[in-house]
């Protein structure tokens, strides 16, 4: 599967059926080339106008199923919500 195909899939948490968003980035293991984590933007700030200041960093082991248009994950969303890293 290509990264562009992965980005088109919506991530849904199986625990509470919450729609987390779409994959925006992945973290690879440089030695094996395998995906270690997927990154999904967190909740929007004020009414969605100011963008995102947090993101979900979801380990690959938490992915239950990758379907044709969704990715099902089994996570505690509050534990995997981290501040975004700003790159200058």
Order of alpha helices (4+ residues) and beta strands (2+ residues): alpha-beta-beta-beta-beta-beta-beta-beta
